[in-house]
Amino acid sequence: MKKILYLLLFSAVIFAGCEDNKDGCTNANACNFNPLANVENGSCEFICLNQSQKDRVIAFVQSAKNYWTTNGKTAAFAAYDVPSKTFVNQELYIFVIDATGKVLSHGASQQLINSNQYDLRDINGKYIIRAILESVNNTSGKGWSWYQWENPANNNQIGKKFTYAEKFQGLIIAAGTYVN
């Protein structure tokens, strides 16, 4: 009986040592998560949008910046804010924050305007505004972040939102989209 146990133990050690290492993305929050990977290779992607989807959001933010440049900040905020629909396109809307997390303009929620949302978290506990601020804290002053948020084009159901933000006129202007 002892020999059989030793044989089983030895076999288990041999087979465990023969397990192949599979490189890939091991982060379950990533778009390209590979459940078969057991070695993280740095390939994880978190912005699950194709180029056309990214271009649509970036163009929307650019059009809001152009409107601001042409018409001034006061007129731009009036055009961005609820109840105006000037800068609403399906699920896209513009919002503007400052570096402290204060919401200065918001196209979907009047209640958020003039409130500090620096500590706002999504349903998973992720800091939303902090992620947006971090995304623009680079040499280009622009970037992407993601979090769970209400989708106004889908009865405010919670979905994974991908937000593009840029530093502009000393503030941060942003818009985001969702992946179904």
C-alpha angles and dihedrals in degrees: 000000000000091000091053092051091049090048092051092047092048091049092050091052092048094049093044089053091052094058109126119238109231117200119216146099110317098178109107090206093062125098091232098043110158112204089194094057117099099173119063109226101181094253098119115135119199102178101078098192131114119232093262091055091048092048091052093055094043091050090050092053090045091053090051090050090050091051090050092049092049100040105026133246098286094053091043094053090048089053094046099045130087126289092032113090095195092108101033121104114171103297094351121100133154125247131178127204135175127231092269094057097258112149108228099173133011131179097200108034126043088185092065095055113108093007126116110239099173091124096042111134133193123232090278094052096256115147105241104191092039089055091051092048090048091050092061095041094100138088094274093049092224139087151132133271134175137209141143114280143154113278108219091197091056104049090276092291113164113258141159105279123201112202127196115201136181135188107243132167090349092306137081120255118192149166133182145199137203137233116221 
